[in-house]
Amino acid sequence: MTVADSSSGNRIPGYWPSRWPGEDGGPRRTQTPRSGGGLGIRPGEHLEVTSRDALAATMVVVRDPGEVYLLRHTAGDKAVSWVERIDPESLEEIERSPDLAGGPTWPGGLAVHENGSVYVVFGRHAHRLGADTAPIAVRELPRERPYNSFVVLPDGCLVTKDFGGTLPGRPAPPTEPTELLVLEPERLDIIARLTLPERSIARLSADGDDLYVVGHSTLFRVNWNGRALTLDDEFRPRYRMLEGQTYGWDAVIDAGAAWFLDNGEGSERYAGTFRGQGLSNAPLHLVRVDLETGVVELAEICGKPFGVIANPPTIDPERKIAVGYDSGNGVLAAFSFARGGLEPLWTREQDHACHILRFADTGELITGDHDRERMADQVVVLDIETGDEVARADTASPVQSVLFPCPGFDRDVYLCSFTTVSRIRVVE
């Protein structure tokens, strides 16, 4: 096994050399910028927010300085997506792609490839766009269901998978196991495929040519050799071991392990907030799977039933801290793994649900907190070592963000919700 992108920065093979070329900062989902520093908030400074209405915004990625791309989509079984290049300060649209063929709705993915193109997977279609958002290639994907994003491998190939979860308003999830597809980057031709033993709800993660797939009950490892995908039959750790425990979401590959959160059942019940929407009888856990031995370790976030999440934890390999959350019960919790095991470090009540952005140099975490009484989503900067609040501001979104942050170019951060895109910057 290899570590293709370190937390300290530098280029990720396959991706454009920007500080945030794809969701979660890269295929290992370390949620840390590839270059540059953190916000570095000092006494007397605060957060200033610029927001714009943007229904069904999913994520922002950045290319060269000043080049900011926003992925959006419509709803329903015949939804379309599009990409906007937006002004990095005002957030207003500069360029827009045409409507891109999609399909059944589930948030897709956006990345800037090392070849300079912008790629989108949404619904049952993959698209290649130029830096000016003009279409170059499109590929319809084989299954009539959403494909929830993709990763780029070191050789430039894209890997995607169908979404194996329940869609909002649907009675049941699909029964077929998940199929992985490898797309070559020029014309998006499907050049390899592999059906896994289980369906998978989580997004893919990758470490070099090793793909990690959180299945419905098992973590799988699949290798790409440039021609074919091969399932590692000797690595099949089962993480669902407790009565009432449900499936896991996206995995972070760091510190010698795959880390994710379980009890995703009920995430399709999102109602502008995840608070009170969980269905799992067992408490929600931070899951750590050793990548060498396959040993699984579980740590309860708060010990309460009916928790729910739809996103990954964040891991700080230098400080040896893991941070997870339970969006159904409104709790964030940190664990130290400095002495091997997962030891509780701090906990706080906070209605967080989105992906976390972690600044490695400053130890700042970009998190969310949804105020249900005011119908206001807030951005909250935390200190990863103590859990102390450093700064807070309203984002202008009335709904809780369950989506992706992105670092900006100058002590700023972009956030998306299903109604709003916001830029948060540090000012005196």
Secondary structure, 3 states (H helix, E strand, C coil): CCCCCECCECCCCCECCCCCCEHHHCCCCCCCCCCCCCCCCCCCCEEEEEEEECCCEEEEEECCCCCEEEEEECCCCCEEEEEEEECCCCCCEEEECCCEEEECCCCCEEEEECCCCEEEEECCEEEEECCCCCEEEEEECCCCCCEEEEEECCCCCEEEEECCCCCCCCCCCCCCCCEEEEECCCCCCEEEEEECCCCCCCCCEEECCEEEEECCCEEEEEEECCCCEEECCCCCCECCCCCCCCCCCCCEEECCEEEEECCCCCHHHCCCCCCCCCCCCCCCEEEEEECCCCCEEEEECCCCCCCCCCCCCEEECCCCEEEEEECCCCEEEEEECCCCCCEEEEEEECCCCCCCEEECCCCEEEEEEEECCCCEEEEEEEECCCCCEEEEEECCCCCCCCCCCEECCCCEEEEECCCEEEEEEEEC
